[in-house]
Amino acid sequence: VSKMERQRVKSESIAEIGYDATAEILEVLFANGRLYHYFSVSQDAFERLMRAESHGKHLNANIKSRHQYKQIR
């Protein structure tokens, strides 16, 4: 289980988002309890996600389509 610090976000689909800048890993805890890691995500891409009006739409459009990911739990 990850020890990455996550921030709660206002989203119907996403509960929390975390980021490890050194490893360039984006961690997303979905509202359904599933936890995913997205790899090779730049600091800039993370910041754009956090500023997005809709975190879920931004994740689908800009992260899922461009980065490898793995379900952690």
PDB file with one MODEL, atoms N, CA, C and O in Angstrom:
MODEL        1
ATOM      1  N   VAL A   1       0.857  -1.194   0.000  1.00  0.00           N
ATOM      2  CA  VAL A   1       0.000   0.000   0.000  1.00  0.00           C
ATOM      3  C   VAL A   1       0.887   1.237   0.000  1.00  0.00           C
ATOM      4  O   VAL A   1       1.889   1.299   0.713  1.00  0.00           O
ATOM      5  N   SER A   2       0.516   2.191  -0.787  1.00  0.00           N
ATOM      6  CA  SER A   2       1.319   3.391  -0.970  1.00  0.00           C
ATOM      7  C   SER A   2       1.287   4.306   0.248  1.00  0.00           C
ATOM      8  O   SER A   2       0.289   4.385   0.964  1.00  0.00           O
ATOM      9  N   LYS A   3       2.403   4.991   0.464  1.00  0.00           N
ATOM     10  CA  LYS A   3       2.499   5.977   1.536  1.00  0.00           C
ATOM     11  C   LYS A   3       2.533   7.398   0.970  1.00  0.00           C
ATOM     12  O   LYS A   3       2.846   8.351   1.684  1.00  0.00           O
ATOM     13  N   MET A   4       2.215   7.529  -0.299  1.00  0.00           N
ATOM     14  CA  MET A   4       2.222   8.841  -0.937  1.00  0.00           C
ATOM     15  C   MET A   4       1.144   9.726  -0.316  1.00  0.00           C
ATOM     16  O   MET A   4       0.028   9.271  -0.063  1.00  0.00           O
ATOM     17  N   GLU A   5       1.482  10.984  -0.073  1.00  0.00           N
ATOM     18  CA  GLU A   5       0.482  11.915   0.458  1.00  0.00           C
ATOM     19  C   GLU A   5      -0.477  12.287  -0.657  1.00  0.00           C
ATOM     20  O   GLU A   5      -0.067  12.607  -1.773  1.00  0.00           O
ATOM     21  N   ARG A   6      -1.766  12.239  -0.331  1.00  0.00           N
ATOM     22  CA  ARG A   6      -2.789  12.585  -1.318  1.00  0.00           C
ATOM     23  C   ARG A   6      -3.628  13.739  -0.802  1.00  0.00           C
ATOM     24  O   ARG A   6      -3.791  13.928   0.403  1.00  0.00           O
ATOM     25  N   GLN A   7      -4.159  14.506  -1.748  1.00  0.00           N
ATOM     26  CA  GLN A   7      -5.065  15.606  -1.427  1.00  0.00           C
ATOM     27  C   GLN A   7      -6.475  15.211  -1.825  1.00  0.00           C
ATOM     28  O   GLN A   7      -6.690  14.635  -2.891  1.00  0.00           O
ATOM     29  N   ARG A   8      -7.427  15.521  -0.969  1.00  0.00           N
ATOM     30  CA  ARG A   8      -8.831  15.307  -1.325  1.00  0.00           C
ATOM     31  C   ARG A   8      -9.204  16.306  -2.404  1.00  0.00           C
ATOM     32  O   ARG A   8      -8.763  17.456  -2.380  1.00  0.00           O
ATOM     33  N   VAL A   9     -10.024  15.858  -3.359  1.00  0.00           N
ATOM     34  CA  VAL A   9     -10.492  16.756  -4.422  1.00  0.00           C
ATOM     35  C   VAL A   9     -12.009  16.671  -4.521  1.00  0.00           C
ATOM     36  O   VAL A   9     -12.625  15.672  -4.149  1.00  0.00           O
ATOM     37  N   LYS A  10     -12.590  17.747  -5.034  1.00  0.00           N
ATOM     38  CA  LYS A  10     -14.040  17.768  -5.250  1.00  0.00           C
ATOM     39  C   LYS A  10     -14.307  17.177  -6.623  1.00  0.00           C
ATOM     40  O   LYS A  10     -14.102  17.827  -7.648  1.00  0.00           O
ATOM     41  N   SER A  11     -14.764  15.941  -6.625  1.00  0.00           N
ATOM     42  CA  SER A  11     -14.998  15.217  -7.870  1.00  0.00           C
ATOM     43  C   SER A  11     -15.964  14.088  -7.573  1.00  0.00           C
ATOM     44  O   SER A  11     -15.933  13.496  -6.494  1.00  0.00           O
ATOM     45  N   GLU A  12     -16.828  13.792  -8.543  1.00  0.00           N
ATOM     46  CA  GLU A  12     -17.758  12.667  -8.367  1.00  0.00           C
ATOM     47  C   GLU A  12     -17.023  11.340  -8.484  1.00  0.00           C
ATOM     48  O   GLU A  12     -17.385  10.368  -7.821  1.00  0.00           O
ATOM     49  N   SER A  13     -15.985  11.292  -9.331  1.00  0.00           N
ATOM     50  CA  SER A  13     -15.314  10.019  -9.602  1.00  0.00           C
ATOM     51  C   SER A  13     -14.005   9.823  -8.843  1.00  0.00           C
ATOM     52  O   SER A  13     -13.581   8.689  -8.624  1.00  0.00           O
ATOM     53  N   ILE A  14     -13.360  10.925  -8.440  1.00  0.00           N
ATOM     54  CA  ILE A  14     -12.048  10.859  -7.796  1.00  0.00           C
ATOM     55  C   ILE A  14     -12.140  11.361  -6.361  1.00  0.00           C
ATOM     56  O   ILE A  14     -12.693  12.430  -6.102  1.00  0.00           O
ATOM     57  N   ALA A  15     -11.595  10.581  -5.434  1.00  0.00           N
ATOM     58  CA  ALA A  15     -11.593  10.979  -4.021  1.00  0.00           C
ATOM     59  C   ALA A  15     -10.340  11.774  -3.666  1.00  0.00           C
ATOM     60  O   ALA A  15     -10.422  12.832  -3.044  1.00  0.00           O
ATOM     61  N   GLU A  16      -9.169  11.251  -4.070  1.00  0.00           N
ATOM     62  CA  GLU A  16      -7.894  11.876  -3.700  1.00  0.00           C
ATOM     63  C   GLU A  16      -6.882  11.723  -4.826  1.00  0.00           C
ATOM     64  O   GLU A  16      -6.933  10.776  -5.611  1.00  0.00           O
ATOM     65  N   ILE A  17      -5.947  12.694  -4.883  1.00  0.00           N
ATOM     66  CA  ILE A  17      -4.873  12.674  -5.868  1.00  0.00           C
ATOM     67  C   ILE A  17      -3.557  12.936  -5.151  1.00  0.00           C
ATOM     68  O   ILE A  17      -3.448  13.847  -4.329  1.00  0.00           O
ATOM     69  N   GLY A  18      -2.559  12.116  -5.480  1.00  0.00           N
ATOM     70  CA  GLY A  18      -1.222  12.307  -4.930  1.00  0.00           C
ATOM     71  C   GLY A  18      -0.205  12.332  -6.055  1.00  0.00           C
ATOM     72  O   GLY A  18      -0.484  11.918  -7.180  1.00  0.00           O
ATOM     73  N   TYR A  19       0.998  12.832  -5.723  1.00  0.00           N
ATOM     74  CA  TYR A  19       2.042  12.913  -6.742  1.00  0.00           C
ATOM     75  C   TYR A  19       3.413  12.782  -6.109  1.00  0.00           C
ATOM     76  O   TYR A  19       3.705  13.413  -5.093  1.00  0.00           O
ATOM     77  N   ASP A  20       4.247  11.962  -6.714  1.00  0.00           N
ATOM     78  CA  ASP A  20       5.643  11.814  -6.316  1.00  0.00           C
ATOM     79  C   ASP A  20       6.478  12.410  -7.440  1.00  0.00           C
ATOM     80  O   ASP A  20       6.642  11.797  -8.495  1.00  0.00           O
ATOM     81  N   ALA A  21       7.007  13.615  -7.209  1.00  0.00           N
ATOM     82  CA  ALA A  21       7.740  14.336  -8.252  1.00  0.00           C
ATOM     83  C   ALA A  21       9.036  13.635  -8.630  1.00  0.00           C
ATOM     84  O   ALA A  21       9.430  13.661  -9.795  1.00  0.00           O
ATOM     85  N   THR A  22       9.700  13.013  -7.675  1.00  0.00           N
ATOM     86  CA  THR A  22      10.966  12.334  -7.943  1.00  0.00           C
ATOM     87  C   THR A  22      10.757  11.140  -8.869  1.00  0.00           C
ATOM     88  O   THR A  22      11.512  10.948  -9.822  1.00  0.00           O
ATOM     89  N   ALA A  23       9.739  10.344  -8.587  1.00  0.00           N
ATOM     90  CA  ALA A  23       9.453   9.146  -9.391  1.00  0.00           C
ATOM     91  C   ALA A  23       8.524   9.439 -10.570  1.00  0.00           C
ATOM     92  O   ALA A  23       8.322   8.584 -11.432  1.00  0.00           O
ATOM     93  N   GLU A  24       7.960  10.649 -10.605  1.00  0.00           N
ATOM     94  CA  GLU A  24       6.976  11.046 -11.621  1.00  0.00           C
ATOM     95  C   GLU A  24       5.798  10.076 -11.658  1.00  0.00           C
ATOM     96  O   GLU A  24       5.365   9.637 -12.724  1.00  0.00           O
ATOM     97  N   ILE A  25       5.292   9.753 -10.471  1.00  0.00           N
ATOM     98  CA  ILE A  25       4.127   8.874 -10.356  1.00  0.00           C
ATOM     99  C   ILE A  25       2.942   9.683  -9.834  1.00  0.00           C
ATOM    100  O   ILE A  25       3.018  10.343  -8.797  1.00  0.00           O
ATOM    101  N   LEU A  26       1.862   9.610 -10.578  1.00  0.00           N
ATOM    102  CA  LEU A  26       0.599  10.213 -10.165  1.00  0.00           C
ATOM    103  C   LEU A  26      -0.237   9.104  -9.538  1.00  0.00           C
ATOM    104  O   LEU A  26      -0.397   8.034 -10.125  1.00  0.00           O
ATOM    105  N   GLU A  27      -0.766   9.358  -8.356  1.00  0.00           N
ATOM    106  CA  GLU A  27      -1.587   8.366  -7.662  1.00  0.00           C
ATOM    107  C   GLU A  27      -3.010   8.902  -7.566  1.00  0.00           C
ATOM    108  O   GLU A  27      -3.237  10.021  -7.105  1.00  0.00           O
ATOM    109  N   VAL A  28      -3.957   8.094  -8.006  1.00  0.00           N
ATOM    110  CA  VAL A  28      -5.357   8.515  -7.997  1.00  0.00           C
ATOM    111  C   VAL A  28      -6.191   7.472  -7.242  1.00  0.00           C
ATOM    112  O   VAL A  28      -6.227   6.295  -7.603  1.00  0.00           O
ATOM    113  N   LEU A  29      -6.854   7.941  -6.190  1.00  0.00           N
ATOM    114  CA  LEU A  29      -7.803   7.106  -5.453  1.00  0.00           C
ATOM    115  C   LEU A  29      -9.191   7.494  -5.943  1.00  0.00           C
ATOM    116  O   LEU A  29      -9.639   8.625  -5.758  1.00  0.00           O
ATOM    117  N   PHE A  30      -9.859   6.539  -6.568  1.00  0.00           N
ATOM    118  CA  PHE A  30     -11.196   6.803  -7.102  1.00  0.00           C
ATOM    119  C   PHE A  30     -12.236   6.650  -6.000  1.00  0.00           C
ATOM    120  O   PHE A  30     -11.992   6.005  -4.980  1.00  0.00           O
ATOM    121  N   ALA A  31     -13.375   7.242  -6.216  1.00  0.00           N
ATOM    122  CA  ALA A  31     -14.467   7.203  -5.237  1.00  0.00           C
ATOM    123  C   ALA A  31     -14.920   5.773  -4.958  1.00  0.00           C
ATOM    124  O   ALA A  31     -15.455   5.491  -3.886  1.00  0.00           O
ATOM    125  N   ASN A  32     -14.709   4.864  -5.922  1.00  0.00           N
ATOM    126  CA  ASN A  32     -15.112   3.463  -5.742  1.00  0.00           C
ATOM    127  C   ASN A  32     -14.079   2.660  -4.945  1.00  0.00           C
ATOM    128  O   ASN A  32     -14.251   1.458  -4.746  1.00  0.00           O
ATOM    129  N   GLY A  33     -13.000   3.325  -4.485  1.00  0.00           N
ATOM    130  CA  GLY A  33     -11.999   2.656  -3.666  1.00  0.00           C
ATOM    131  C   GLY A  33     -10.811   2.115  -4.439  1.00  0.00           C
ATOM    132  O   GLY A  33      -9.838   1.661  -3.836  1.00  0.00           O
ATOM    133  N   ARG A  34     -10.872   2.156  -5.765  1.00  0.00           N
ATOM    134  CA  ARG A  34      -9.750   1.663  -6.566  1.00  0.00           C
ATOM    135  C   ARG A  34      -8.622   2.694  -6.573  1.00  0.00           C
ATOM    136  O   ARG A  34      -8.856   3.900  -6.654  1.00  0.00           O
ATOM    137  N   LEU A  35      -7.405   2.188  -6.488  1.00  0.00           N
ATOM    138  CA  LEU A  35      -6.227   3.044  -6.453  1.00  0.00           C
ATOM    139  C   LEU A  35      -5.361   2.736  -7.668  1.00  0.00           C
ATOM    140  O   LEU A  35      -5.052   1.576  -7.939  1.00  0.00           O
ATOM    141  N   TYR A  36      -4.972   3.775  -8.396  1.00  0.00           N
ATOM    142  CA  TYR A  36      -4.163   3.614  -9.603  1.00  0.00           C
ATOM    143  C   TYR A  36      -2.904   4.465  -9.528  1.00  0.00           C
ATOM    144  O   TYR A  36      -2.903   5.545  -8.936  1.00  0.00           O
ATOM    145  N   HIS A  37      -1.827   3.962 -10.140  1.00  0.00           N
ATOM    146  CA  HIS A  37      -0.618   4.739 -10.372  1.00  0.00           C
ATOM    147  C   HIS A  37      -0.493   4.977 -11.865  1.00  0.00           C
ATOM    148  O   HIS A  37      -0.664   4.063 -12.671  1.00  0.00           O
ATOM    149  N   TYR A  38      -0.190   6.223 -12.222  1.00  0.00           N
ATOM    150  CA  TYR A  38       0.081   6.625 -13.606  1.00  0.00           C
ATOM    151  C   TYR A  38       1.554   7.011 -13.665  1.00  0.00           C
ATOM    152  O   TYR A  38       2.031   7.770 -12.822  1.00  0.00           O
ATOM    153  N   PHE A  39       2.279   6.491 -14.659  1.00  0.00           N
ATOM    154  CA  PHE A  39       3.733   6.608 -14.701  1.00  0.00           C
ATOM    155  C   PHE A  39       4.221   7.672 -15.679  1.00  0.00           C
ATOM    156  O   PHE A  39       3.552   7.984 -16.664  1.00  0.00           O
ATOM    157  N   SER A  40       5.405   8.223 -15.386  1.00  0.00           N
ATOM    158  CA  SER A  40       6.065   9.245 -16.224  1.00  0.00           C
ATOM    159  C   SER A  40       5.183  10.476 -16.397  1.00  0.00           C
ATOM    160  O   SER A  40       5.082  11.027 -17.493  1.00  0.00           O
ATOM    161  N   VAL A  41       4.553  10.898 -15.321  1.00  0.00           N
ATOM    162  CA  VAL A  41       3.698  12.097 -15.336  1.00  0.00           C
ATOM    163  C   VAL A  41       4.533  13.267 -14.817  1.00  0.00           C
ATOM    164  O   VAL A  41       5.026  13.238 -13.689  1.00  0.00           O
ATOM    165  N   SER A  42       4.683  14.292 -15.649  1.00  0.00           N
ATOM    166  CA  SER A  42       5.497  15.448 -15.259  1.00  0.00           C
ATOM    167  C   SER A  42       4.804  16.270 -14.170  1.00  0.00           C
ATOM    168  O   SER A  42       3.592  16.183 -13.973  1.00  0.00           O
ATOM    169  N   GLN A  43       5.608  17.064 -13.477  1.00  0.00           N
ATOM    170  CA  GLN A  43       5.084  17.983 -12.457  1.00  0.00           C
ATOM    171  C   GLN A  43       4.049  18.913 -13.089  1.00  0.00           C
ATOM    172  O   GLN A  43       3.007  19.192 -12.497  1.00  0.00           O
ATOM    173  N   ASP A  44       4.351  19.388 -14.298  1.00  0.00           N
ATOM    174  CA  ASP A  44       3.450  20.296 -15.013  1.00  0.00           C
ATOM    175  C   ASP A  44       2.103  19.625 -15.295  1.00  0.00           C
ATOM    176  O   ASP A  44       1.049  20.239 -15.127  1.00  0.00           O
ATOM    177  N   ALA A  45       2.146  18.360 -15.724  1.00  0.00           N
ATOM    178  CA  ALA A  45       0.905  17.629 -16.012  1.00  0.00           C
ATOM    179  C   ALA A  45       0.085  17.437 -14.735  1.00  0.00           C
ATOM    180  O   ALA A  45      -1.141  17.542 -14.758  1.00  0.00           O
ATOM    181  N   PHE A  46       0.766  17.156 -13.625  1.00  0.00           N
ATOM    182  CA  PHE A  46       0.092  17.024 -12.335  1.00  0.00           C
ATOM    183  C   PHE A  46      -0.581  18.341 -11.948  1.00  0.00           C
ATOM    184  O   PHE A  46      -1.738  18.350 -11.528  1.00  0.00           O
ATOM    185  N   GLU A  47       0.142  19.445 -12.090  1.00  0.00           N
ATOM    186  CA  GLU A  47      -0.405  20.754 -11.714  1.00  0.00           C
ATOM    187  C   GLU A  47      -1.605  21.123 -12.585  1.00  0.00           C
ATOM    188  O   GLU A  47      -2.575  21.702 -12.095  1.00  0.00           O
ATOM    189  N   ARG A  48      -1.541  20.789 -13.873  1.00  0.00           N
ATOM    190  CA  ARG A  48      -2.696  21.053 -14.751  1.00  0.00           C
ATOM    191  C   ARG A  48      -3.906  20.238 -14.299  1.00  0.00           C
ATOM    192  O   ARG A  48      -5.033  20.734 -14.310  1.00  0.00           O
ATOM    193  N   LEU A  49      -3.674  18.994 -13.904  1.00  0.00           N
ATOM    194  CA  LEU A  49      -4.769  18.157 -13.401  1.00  0.00           C
ATOM    195  C   LEU A  49      -5.390  18.778 -12.153  1.00  0.00           C
ATOM    196  O   LEU A  49      -6.614  18.826 -12.023  1.00  0.00           O
ATOM    197  N   MET A  50      -4.551  19.251 -11.242  1.00  0.00           N
ATOM    198  CA  MET A  50      -5.058  19.813  -9.986  1.00  0.00           C
ATOM    199  C   MET A  50      -5.828  21.115 -10.215  1.00  0.00           C
ATOM    200  O   MET A  50      -6.735  21.445  -9.451  1.00  0.00           O
ATOM    201  N   ARG A  51      -5.465  21.854 -11.268  1.00  0.00           N
ATOM    202  CA  ARG A  51      -6.153  23.122 -11.578  1.00  0.00           C
ATOM    203  C   ARG A  51      -7.401  22.918 -12.433  1.00  0.00           C
ATOM    204  O   ARG A  51      -8.202  23.840 -12.585  1.00  0.00           O
ATOM    205  N   ALA A  52      -7.569  21.743 -12.981  1.00  0.00           N
ATOM    206  CA  ALA A  52      -8.665  21.496 -13.932  1.00  0.00           C
ATOM    207  C   ALA A  52     -10.024  21.691 -13.269  1.00  0.00           C
ATOM    208  O   ALA A  52     -10.212  21.387 -12.091  1.00  0.00           O
ATOM    209  N   GLU A  53     -10.953  22.199 -14.049  1.00  0.00           N
ATOM    210  CA  GLU A  53     -12.320  22.396 -13.573  1.00  0.00           C
ATOM    211  C   GLU A  53     -12.949  21.051 -13.209  1.00  0.00           C
ATOM    212  O   GLU A  53     -13.643  20.932 -12.200  1.00  0.00           O
ATOM    213  N   SER A  54     -12.696  20.041 -14.044  1.00  0.00           N
ATOM    214  CA  SER A  54     -13.171  18.686 -13.775  1.00  0.00           C
ATOM    215  C   SER A  54     -11.965  17.754 -13.753  1.00  0.00           C
ATOM    216  O   SER A  54     -11.360  17.483 -14.790  1.00  0.00           O
ATOM    217  N   HIS A  55     -11.621  17.265 -12.561  1.00  0.00           N
ATOM    218  CA  HIS A  55     -10.466  16.366 -12.429  1.00  0.00           C
ATOM    219  C   HIS A  55     -10.682  15.084 -13.234  1.00  0.00           C
ATOM    220  O   HIS A  55      -9.768  14.608 -13.908  1.00  0.00           O
ATOM    221  N   GLY A  56     -11.887  14.531 -13.163  1.00  0.00           N
ATOM    222  CA  GLY A  56     -12.176  13.283 -13.873  1.00  0.00           C
ATOM    223  C   GLY A  56     -12.054  13.419 -15.379  1.00  0.00           C
ATOM    224  O   GLY A  56     -11.445  12.572 -16.032  1.00  0.00           O
ATOM    225  N   LYS A  57     -12.635  14.490 -15.943  1.00  0.00           N
ATOM    226  CA  LYS A  57     -12.565  14.707 -17.395  1.00  0.00           C
ATOM    227  C   LYS A  57     -11.130  14.952 -17.837  1.00  0.00           C
ATOM    228  O   LYS A  57     -10.700  14.454 -18.877  1.00  0.00           O
ATOM    229  N   HIS A  58     -10.392  15.722 -17.042  1.00  0.00           N
ATOM    230  CA  HIS A  58      -9.000  16.018 -17.387  1.00  0.00           C
ATOM    231  C   HIS A  58      -8.161  14.737 -17.341  1.00  0.00           C
ATOM    232  O   HIS A  58      -7.343  14.494 -18.228  1.00  0.00           O
ATOM    233  N   LEU A  59      -8.368  13.927 -16.311  1.00  0.00           N
ATOM    234  CA  LEU A  59      -7.640  12.660 -16.192  1.00  0.00           C
ATOM    235  C   LEU A  59      -7.910  11.783 -17.414  1.00  0.00           C
ATOM    236  O   LEU A  59      -6.979  11.236 -18.004  1.00  0.00           O
ATOM    237  N   ASN A  60      -9.167  11.651 -17.789  1.00  0.00           N
ATOM    238  CA  ASN A  60      -9.537  10.813 -18.937  1.00  0.00           C
ATOM    239  C   ASN A  60      -8.941  11.334 -20.239  1.00  0.00           C
ATOM    240  O   ASN A  60      -8.450  10.555 -21.055  1.00  0.00           O
ATOM    241  N   ALA A  61      -8.984  12.641 -20.432  1.00  0.00           N
ATOM    242  CA  ALA A  61      -8.563  13.234 -21.702  1.00  0.00           C
ATOM    243  C   ALA A  61      -7.044  13.372 -21.827  1.00  0.00           C
ATOM    244  O   ALA A  61      -6.499  13.241 -22.922  1.00  0.00           O
ATOM    245  N   ASN A  62      -6.365  13.634 -20.718  1.00  0.00           N
ATOM    246  CA  ASN A  62      -4.958  14.028 -20.806  1.00  0.00           C
ATOM    247  C   ASN A  62      -3.959  13.095 -20.116  1.00  0.00           C
ATOM    248  O   ASN A  62      -2.766  13.148 -20.414  1.00  0.00           O
ATOM    249  N   ILE A  63      -4.419  12.259 -19.218  1.00  0.00           N
ATOM    250  CA  ILE A  63      -3.494  11.386 -18.490  1.00  0.00           C
ATOM    251  C   ILE A  63      -3.653   9.932 -18.930  1.00  0.00           C
ATOM    252  O   ILE A  63      -2.685   9.292 -19.340  1.00  0.00           O
ATOM    253  N   LYS A  64      -4.878   9.413 -18.843  1.00  0.00           N
ATOM    254  CA  LYS A  64      -5.100   7.989 -19.179  1.00  0.00           C
ATOM    255  C   LYS A  64      -4.654   7.659 -20.591  1.00  0.00           C
ATOM    256  O   LYS A  64      -4.112   6.581 -20.838  1.00  0.00           O
ATOM    257  N   SER A  65      -4.875   8.576 -21.515  1.00  0.00           N
ATOM    258  CA  SER A  65      -4.558   8.302 -22.923  1.00  0.00           C
ATOM    259  C   SER A  65      -3.067   8.418 -23.224  1.00  0.00           C
ATOM    260  O   SER A  65      -2.619   7.941 -24.267  1.00  0.00           O
ATOM    261  N   ARG A  66      -2.284   9.041 -22.335  1.00  0.00           N
ATOM    262  CA  ARG A  66      -0.878   9.323 -22.633  1.00  0.00           C
ATOM    263  C   ARG A  66       0.117   8.620 -21.724  1.00  0.00           C
ATOM    264  O   ARG A  66       1.319   8.652 -21.989  1.00  0.00           O
ATOM    265  N   HIS A  67      -0.355   7.991 -20.667  1.00  0.00           N
ATOM    266  CA  HIS A  67       0.566   7.412 -19.690  1.00  0.00           C
ATOM    267  C   HIS A  67       0.173   5.971 -19.353  1.00  0.00           C
ATOM    268  O   HIS A  67      -1.007   5.623 -19.300  1.00  0.00           O
ATOM    269  N   GLN A  68       1.198   5.147 -19.128  1.00  0.00           N
ATOM    270  CA  GLN A  68       0.927   3.787 -18.664  1.00  0.00           C
ATOM    271  C   GLN A  68       0.417   3.894 -17.240  1.00  0.00           C
ATOM    272  O   GLN A  68       0.802   4.790 -16.488  1.00  0.00           O
ATOM    273  N   TYR A  69      -0.465   2.956 -16.881  1.00  0.00           N
ATOM    274  CA  TYR A  69      -0.980   2.963 -15.519  1.00  0.00           C
ATOM    275  C   TYR A  69      -1.214   1.552 -15.030  1.00  0.00           C
ATOM    276  O   TYR A  69      -1.279   0.602 -15.811  1.00  0.00           O
ATOM    277  N   LYS A  70      -1.338   1.437 -13.717  1.00  0.00           N
ATOM    278  CA  LYS A  70      -1.495   0.132 -13.089  1.00  0.00           C
ATOM    279  C   LYS A  70      -2.436   0.269 -11.904  1.00  0.00           C
ATOM    280  O   LYS A  70      -2.323   1.203 -11.110  1.00  0.00           O
ATOM    281  N   GLN A  71      -3.366  -0.672 -11.793  1.00  0.00           N
ATOM    282  CA  GLN A  71      -4.242  -0.679 -10.622  1.00  0.00           C
ATOM    283  C   GLN A  71      -3.460  -1.249  -9.444  1.00  0.00           C
ATOM    284  O   GLN A  71      -2.886  -2.333  -9.541  1.00  0.00           O
ATOM    285  N   ILE A  72      -3.440  -0.523  -8.339  1.00  0.00           N
ATOM    286  CA  ILE A  72      -2.709  -0.932  -7.144  1.00  0.00           C
ATOM    287  C   ILE A  72      -3.632  -1.714  -6.204  1.00  0.00           C
ATOM    288  O   ILE A  72      -3.225  -2.699  -5.588  1.00  0.00           O
ATOM    289  N   ARG A  73      -4.870  -1.255  -6.108  1.00  0.00           N
ATOM    290  CA  ARG A  73      -5.870  -1.998  -5.330  1.00  0.00           C
ATOM    291  C   ARG A  73      -7.264  -1.677  -5.820  1.00  0.00           C
ATOM    292  O   ARG A  73      -8.241  -2.205  -5.289  1.00  0.00           O
TER     293      ARG A  73
ENDMDL
END
